[in-house]
């Protein structure tokens, strides 16, 4: 969808979407590993990260989920979530909760490849 692509421009994951499209054109059977850096999220969605980028709007969780769901169909063999700092994630632990949601989506992508 061109409108969604316009929304993604300026975020660091655009290269990943291009790689996804290249992989699909080539058959999509090459193994892929997903690393999700929590620093890419907006500070309102993930305040408990190692490198806050104040003054720059980050991705919203809905954008992150759509990006991950857009990888469905690739041969995902593994995944991780990085830059979560539980000692900074107070008082409501929203960063940890959002990291678990992202990790669950990654596990679903891996499971899709096994079925």
Secondary structure, 3 states (H helix, E strand, C coil): CHHHHHHHCCCCCHHHHHHHHHHHHCCCCCEEEEEEEHHHECCCCCCCECCCCCCCCCECHHHHHHHHHCCCCCEEEEEEEECECHHHCCCCCHHHHHHHHHHHHHHHHHHHHHC
